[in-house]
Amino acid sequence: MAAVALLLVGVIIVVSVAVGVAVELHFGERADRACGRILNLLLYVVVPPVIFFNIVHLDFTLDVGVGLLIGLLASVLTGVLAFSVGRARGWPRPVIGTVIISSVAGNTAYLGYPFAAIAFGSDALPEAVAYDSLVAIPVLVVGCFAVGAAFGESSGETLGGRVSSFFFRNPVLPAFVLALLAPDWLAPDLAVTLSQVLVFAMLPVGFVAVGVYLAESSAGRFSIPHPDLRIGTAVVLKLLALPGLLALIALPLIAIPEVYLVQAAMPSGLNTLIVANAYGLDRRLAAGAIVWSTGAVLLVAGAVAALSA
């Protein structure tokens, strides 16, 4: 069942990207503007309730807290590595910011859940959900939005302006904080289920946007960005460095679940495109990192599924 789900996800991704490419080639700038509005709609209307309803019921035990801290530390160190490479190469600020968020924000829901089920069985799903909720979401809510505010072209020229843009263009942050404080009864099972439906409904919409931004700078034709040093850095850090650091940090402390390592190795997430759009980072670069890292993970997932069949 999990293998079928993963295959379905792969098909949806390919079809959605193709639709986005076709829309951009046909409508041009109108498709770009519409796509920006849709991503803002996801940011301000869809993502906050998804975050809220999926965080409310979580139990923060000591073990969970240690795992969360290790995951956050590994993400911070990965981001520092991305910044160091970008600074050393003299990349523009929006490029550095895009590489950072593409290196630390993963697709831990759409791909992480079925991949975990394929690799370890359905019993591993709760651990996959825990990592997604306790590591991936805080990294997105605080880390990626902060990077967007710090490095984006449209987030202000002064320090005060960038700090303000972090808060005022980050509707996910209050939803996350409220979820930590809210009682369970504010998140009935039906609301949680509906929010999870929204998560999977975002998948085709997000990859349509990927297709649009891949095609927008290539008038009359479609091209995927070549895996140059910028994309290569993001992909290598996301798929190898982040899970490697997670395992290394956890080694002397706790026996970290293998599912956490799988989740850490998921490809760059669609939310990187939402952040890039909100703050003026490099959207085409973000889309390229998503495509190349997702393709690599899907190939590995397909091999795992075939071997386990």
C-alpha positions, 0 to 999 in steps of 0.5 A: 500500500505504501509503495502504491502511495509513493508511486501515486505521489511521484505521478502527481509530482510529474503531472503537476510540474508538466501542467505548470510548465504548460501554463507558463509557456502559454500565459507567460507573465500572467501565470507568474503573477497568478502563481505568486498570488496562489502561493500567498494564499497558501501562506496566509490561508492554508498553512496556518490552520494546518500547522495549528491543528497538527501541533495541538495534540502533540505530547512533549516528553523529555525524549521528544525534547532531546530529539527536537533539540538534536534535529534543530541543531543539525539544521542550524549547522547545515544552514551555517554550512550553506551560508559559508559556501555561498559567502565564500563563492560571493553569491548574491544575498537572495541566492545564499538565502535560497540555498540555506532554506533549500538545505534545511527545509524538507518534504517530510510530509508528502514524501517522508510519510510513505517513504518511512512506511516503505522502509520500516513498515506502517508502525514507523509512521508515528515517528515520521509524524513526530519528526515532521511536527517537532523538527521540520515545522519549527525549522520552517516557521522560525528558521526559514522565515528568518532567513527569508527576511534576512536575505530576501530582496523584498524584505526591507533595506534596514535591520528594523524593516527585515525584523518587521517583515519576519513577523508580518509576513510570517502568519505561520509563527502565531499559529505555531505558538498558539498550537503549543498553548491551546488545549486539545479540545480546540483541535477536534479529530475532524479538524485534524483530518481536514487539515491533513487533507489540505496538506495533500491537496497542496502537493499538486498546487505546489508542484504546478508552481515549481513548473511555472518558475522553472519555465518562466525564465526560458521564453518559448521553451522549458528547461530545468536548471542545470545542477550547478554549484548552487543547486548541487550545494543545496541538494548535497547538504539537504540529502547528505549533510543534514542526516549525517549531522543528525546521526553524528550529534545523536551518537553519544546521546541517544539511539535516534530512530532510523525514521528520523534519519530518513525524514532528515534526508527528504528532499527540499520542501515545497514550502521553500518556494512559498518562503522564496515568493514571500521574501524575494529570494530566487524562486527558480533556484528554489524550484530547481533544488526541489526538482533535483532533490525530489528526483534523487529521493524518488529514485532511491524510494523506487529502488527500496520499494522494488527490493522490498517487494 
